[in-house]
Amino acid sequence: MEPIEASASPSAPDDLVARLGRWSAGRGPLYLLLASRLRGLIDEGALPPGALLPPDRRLAAALAVGRTTVVAAYDTLRQEGRLVRRQGSGTRVAAALSLDVPRVKETSNPLFLHLLEAPDDVILLSCAAPDRPPAELAEAYRSLALPDGDLGYHPAGIGALREAVAARYAARGVPTGPAQILVTTGAQQGLSLLARLLLAPGDGVLVEAPTYPGALDLFREAAAVPLPVAVGPDGVDVAEAVRVMERHRPALAYVIGRFQNPTGAVLPPLAGRRLVEAANALGVPLVDDEVLADLAFDADACGPPLSSYGEVIGVGSLSKAVWGGLRIGWVRGPAPLVARLARLKALHDLGSDVPSQLVAVRLLDAYAPVLEARLRAARAGHDHLRAELARLLPSWSCAPAAGGQTLWVRLPHGDGVSFAQLALRHGVAVLPGATTDALGGSLRHLRLHFLAAPEVLTEAVRRLAAAWAEYGKGAEQGRAAESDIGRGAASPVGTGAETRIGTGRAFLRGIAV
């Protein structure tokens, strides 16, 4: 992740919250857990010498903890010499601890940070992917025969898989040849290669708001400038997207036409055609993220792919329909573009794993039963999660999805970032809407996936309900405290204890100050 620049103004609490990741998921007093994660960020160089940290109250509100938790964490690091706290000038990283460490670009996205944490009792509703590989996958590996006389280096992908993916597009009415397909190590690598090839620092990128946060990370890494366009019930606002393309001529436009991540919206055919035709006329490369396109609960509910309307760069994957551990994705585009992407990919890995590609060929040859089984499970999970939310959290609202893997939930009050912190201490990781929205909106939204087993989803909602009850009490206490301050009462300093519920147990965490 990019280090926070030293400045006269404090870093935004939401930015620091994202960098903290699952700081509170361990055991022990919250202030020590917070101090430990801040210490790591300082020692890694992500919080450089002189960096101004958020004020106690602002960070406490963003983390959904008492102010005393932040005060105690800051004081612990002050005693270690890592922080300097002065009245009137705030809390800064101490200059004496300047460390000669490389300034690498890393993710601060909770979507990915949760995957980097050691396994624990936290239920991950933040990263949506099947947790049970299909039996057909194991059988394909068991019967795998590796080729003779083959070095195993195929930067563009093995011929058989490129042909199989091209045939899938042709079957959907999009004529495609193998030379138009690049096999990648998952769709994320496909997006990364496109960003590296097509974007330069300062370039504009049209993005939906909200959108897939992993794409936003890649565009930020490229130092591109997001040009967000709001998403509604019928997908991206195409009229506004056309105006943005006309006004700014972005270097790239990134959309998710079917089962938009995170909202689940499907772009109607006429709107999709208008978007593609406008992008083609203006010379703006249009990328359609097709990773979720196969996951329609009703096969008749969505129209043809955007690539059927004109020149579109498609990015797909088997990670959602088959299994996330099968790191096979692809990019479909004009053959000259694919050739350039293949040369770029060769610099990074010389080609994706050949055994996995051979297995993917087998799976695509008999794809229908694998997909049908996955859709049955997804429909059941969708219905079960919505029923549990209606039963235990009736004040939350979410529309039914027509496909995909997630629900886009709106909270009746508060904000998703601070609630996600509290939910994590209750043993559930959720994705706050603010991390998906370059417009700065979606503050009251959460993205929850429904791919876990029914009993896991039931337990997850039970924990979320407990967290929401505590969150509501905190909001009431905050309003009461503000009322007291308005009447001249002393400023509150927190409750002195924090509660974490995990696997049915409550851990009281006293805070020594």
N, C-alpha and C positions, 0 to 999 in steps of 0.2 A: 504494500500500500504506500501511497505517497506520504512522506512525512508532513506533518502540520507545520506550516511556516511560522517562524517567530514573528509576532506582530504586536501592535499596541492594543488590538482588540482581541477578546477571547475567542478560541475556536468554538464553532457551533456545537451545542450539546448533542444534537442528533448525529453529527459527524463523529464525535468521540464515542457515542453509544455504539455506532456501527463498528468502530475499531475494537471496542471492548469485547465483542462477540459474546460467547456464553460464559461470561465472567462469574456469574452467580450460581452455576450448576454444581459446584463442588460442595464439600462439607466444611463447616466452620462459620465463624462470625462473618457477616456480609462485609464489614469494613475491611477485614483482612483479605477476603477474596477480591474486593475491589482494588485494594492496595497492591496485591500481587499482580493483577493484570496491568495496572498502570505502570508498575515497576518493569514489567516485561516490555511494554511499549517504549518506555524511556531507554532501556538498555539496548533495544533493537534499533533505536534511532528514529522510530516512527513519531515519537514526541521529542523533537530536537531541543538542545539547550536554548533557553529563552522563550520557548513556546508558552503562551498564556493559556491557562486552562479555564474552563467555565466556572463561574461563581458557584459557591456551595449549593445555593437554593435551586439554581437553574439545572445543574447536573442532577441533583436529587429528584427534581420533578421529572426529568427525562428518563431516569432509571427507575422511577416509582419506588423510591426508598425514602426514609427519613433523612432530614438534613444532617443529623448526627452521624449517619453512615459515611457520608462524603467528607465531613469535617474530620472524622477519625482516620479515614484512609489518607487524606491529604497530610494530616499531622504525622502519621506513621512514616510517610515518605519524606516529610520535612526533617524528622529526626534522623533519618538515614542519610540526609544530605542530598537527596534527589530533587526536592522541591524547595522553593523559597516562597514564603508567604509574608506579605507586607500589607498592613492596613492602607487602603487607598489605591494600591497598585496591583492587587490580586495575587493569584498563585501562578508561579512560573516554574518551568523545569530549570534546575540549577545549572549555571554555566560551567561550574567546575567538573561536571560529569560529561563533558564533551567526549564522545566515543567515536573512534575511527571505524565506522561501519559503512558498508555499501548502502546507498540509497536505492533500494530496489523497488520496483512497482509491484505491489501485491494487492489482493482484493481485501476490501473491508466489508464486503457484501455478506450479510448474515446467511443468505442462501448457501454460500460456499463455506463460510466459517463453521457452521454447524457440522459439516461433513468432516472437517479437520479435527474436531474434538474427539477425545477417546470415548468409546461406547460407555454409556451410563444408563440410568433409568429414565432419561428424558425421551418422551415420545416426539419424534420428528414429524410434525405436520408442515414443516417449512420447505422441504425438498421433495417434490413430487416425482416418484418413479416406482415401478413395481418392485415389491420386496421379495417376490417369489418367482424365480425363473421358470419358464414352462418346461414340461418334461421333454418337449421336442428339442429344446436347446441342448440338454444333456445327451440326448440320443444322437444328435448331429455331431457332437464332439466325439462320442464313443466310436462312431463309424467313419471318422475323418481319415482320409488318406492324403498324405502330403505329396506334392509333386516331385519327381526326379528331374535332375538337370535344370534346376531353377535356383538362382542365387537368393531369391526371396525379397529382393528390393524392387518395389513397384510404387514409385512416388504418386502416380495417378490412380493406383488401385489395380487389382488383377482384372484381366479382361472379362472373365466370366461374371464378376460382380457388376462391373460397369454395364455389361449387356443386360443383366437382370434388372438393374435399377432403371435403365433406359426403357426397357419393355414395360415397366410399371407406368411410366409417364405416357407411353404410347397407348396403353390400354385405357387411359383417362382422356384420350383425345388430344394429347400433346405430343406430336411427333418428335422423337428424341433419338439420337445416335449415341453409341458408347463414348465417342470423342467429346460429347457434351457433359459427361459425368466425371467428377473427381471424387474418389473415395477418401473420406477423412476419418480421423479418430474421434468420432462423435460429431454432432452438429456444432458443438461449441468451438471445435477447431475450425470448422468451416467458416463460422462467423469471424473468428480471429484472423484467418487468412484473408478474408475479404476486407476486413478493417485495415490490415497491414498493407494490402495492395492498393486499395482505392482511396485511403484517407491520408491526408497530411495535416500537421498541426494547424489549427485554426479553421479547418474545413467545417462546413455545416453538415449536419446529419438530421434528416427528418425522422422523428421517432414518435410513436404513439405515447400518450400519457393517460393511464399507466401502460407499462410494457414489461417485457422480460428483463429483469435486472441484470442478468448475466451479459446481455447485449450492451446495456448502458455502461457496464464496467469496461468492456472492450473499447467502446467509443471514447470513453474518458482516457483510457490508456493511450489511445492514439492522439490525444490532445485535440479531439474534434469538439465542435460546439453543438450541443443538442438543440434541435428546433422542434419542440414538442407540440403535438396536435392532440386535442382531447378525443377520448374514446367514449362513445355512448352505447346504448343498447344494441345498435346495429353496426358496431365497429367504429373505426376511425371516421372522423368528420371529413369526408372526402372533399367537400367544397373548401374547407379551410386548408386541407393538405395541398390542394391545387394552388391556392393563393400563396401558401408558403413556398412551394416550388417555383412559382412564377417570380416571387419577390426575391428569394435568396439563392435560387439555383444550387441547392445542396449537392455535395459530392456523392451523396448516397441517401436513399430513403429506405427505412426498415419498417416493415409491417408484419402483422400476423393475421392473415385473412380468415382463417377458420379456427374457432375455439381459442380466441385471443387470450394470451397469457398476460395478466391474471383474470380478466373480466369474464372470459368465456364467450364473448360476443362473436357472431358470425357476420362477415361482410356480405351484404346482398349482392347478387350477380351484377345488377346494373351499376351499383356503386363501384364494385370491383373493376368492371370494364372501364368506367370513367377514370378511375385512378391509374390504371395501367396505360391507357391511351394518353393521358396527360403527362405521365412520367416519360413515356417514349417520345412524345412530341417535344418535350423540353430537354431531352438528353440526360435525364436523371436516372442513374442505375437504381432499379427498384428490387429490393430483396424481400422475398416472401418466406417467412419462417414457417415451414410445413411440418415441423416436428409432431404437432398434435393433430394434423389433418386427418389421419386415419381413424381417430377416436370419436366417431359420430355414433350417438346412441340410436339414431334413426338414419339409415343410409340415404333417405330421401330429403333429409333436413338441410343439407348444404349443397351448394351448386358446384360447378367445375372449379378447378384450381385457377389462381390468377394467371398462371403461365399460359392458359388457353386463350387469353385475350391479347397477348402480345409478348414482347421481350421482357422476361422476368427472370431474376436469379433465384432459384429455389434452393432452400437448405432443408434437408431431411435427416432422419435418423431412425434406427430401430430401438433406441433406448426406452421409449415410452410404451411401444406396443409389445416389445419382447422383454428386455431387461436392461437396466442401466449399466450393468457390468459388461454387456456386449458393446464395446466401444466402436460401433460402426455407424458412420454418417456419410453424407454426400452433399455435394454442391452440383446443381444443374444450371448450366448457362451456355452462352455462346462458346464454341470450340476454342477460339483464340483466347478468351478469358480463362477457360479451364486449363489451357496449356500454360499460361502465366502462373496460375495458382499452383499447378503441379511443380513448376520450377521453384516456387517459393516454399512449398511444402518439403521438397527434397532437401532444402537447407536445414530443416528442423528435425526430420525423423526418417528420411529416405523411404517413407511409405508406411502405411498402417499394417498392423499385425496380420500376416497372411492366413494363419489358421482361423482367426476370427472372420476373415473375409470369406474363406471357403465355407464356414458354417453358415454365414449370412446367405450365401447362394442357395444352400440347402433349405434354409427357412423360407426364403422368398419363393422357392419352387412349390412349397405347400403352405402358403402364408395364411390362407383363409381360416382354417381351424384355430390357428394360434391367435389371430386377431379376434375371432368370435369369442373365444374363451376369455380373452382379456377384457372385451367389452361387457360380457356378462358380469364379470367381477366388478368392473368399474360402475356399471349401472346399480348393482346391489349396494356398493359402498356409498355411492352418491345418495341413494334413497335413505340408507341407514344414517348417514351423517346428518342429513337435513332433518330427519325425524328426531334424532337425539338433540340437535340444536333447538328445535321447536319445543321439545319437552323440558330441557333444563335451562335454556337461554332464550326464552320467548321474545325478549326485547331486541335481540339481534335480528337483522334482516338479511336475507340472501335469496336471490332469484334462482330457480332451478336451472341447471346447466343442460345444454343440448348435446354435450360431449366434453371431451378433454379429461382433466384429472382433478380440477380444483373448484372450490366455491369461493366467490368474492363476497365477503361478509362485511356489512356495515354496522358499526357500533352505534348505539343510541347517543352516546356522549363520550367525552375523553378523546384520547388519540391512541392510534395503534402502536406507536413506538414505545410509549411508557407502559401500555398494557402488556406488550410482548415481553418486556423485562419482568413484569410480575408473573406472567404465565410461565416463564422459564423457571422461576423459583418454585412454581407448583408442578414442574415436571413436564411441560409441553413447550416445544419450540414452534413458533408460528412466524409467518412472514408479514411484517408491517407494510401497509400499503404505501407509506411514504418512501420506502426504499425502491419502489417501482415507478415513481412518478417524477419526471424531470420538470413538470410544471409546479412542483411543490404542493400538489393536492393529494387526494386519497388519504388524508390524515386519519380519518375514522375507519379505515378499511383494514381488513386482514385477509390474507390468502391462506386457505386451509385445503389440503388435499384429502381425497377420500379413497386412497388406494390401500390403506391398512386393513387388517382383518377386522370384522365387526366388533369383536370384544376389545380390540385396541382402540378403535374409534369411540366406543362407549366410554372407556376409561379416560381417553383424551378429553372428551366433552365434560366428563365429571370434574376433571382437574381444571378445565377452563372455567367451569361454573364456580368452583371454589375461588379461583383467582379473580373472577369478575365480582364476586361478593366482596372480597377484600378491597378490590379496586374502588368499588362504590363507597365503601366506608372511608377510604382514604380521601376520596373527592369530597365527601361530607365534612371530614375533619379539616380539609384545606379551606372549604368555604367558611367554616366556623372560625378558623384561625384568621382569615382575611377580615371577617366581621369584627373579631376582637381587636385586630390591629387598627381598624378604622375607628374603634372606640377608644384607642389609646392604650390597649393592653400590650404586654410584653410580647416580643416576637417568639413564636413557637420554635422549639429546637428538635422536634421529632418525638417519637414515642419511646425511644430507648430500646426497642426490640423489633426484630423483623421475623416474619414467619415464612417458612417454606414447607410446602406439602409435597411429598413424593412417595409414591407407592403406598398411599394410605397412611403415612406417618407425618406428623408435624414436628418440625425442628425449630425450637425457639432459639434465636440467635441474639444474645445480649450484646450490646455495643458498649465497650468500655471507653469512656472519654475523660 
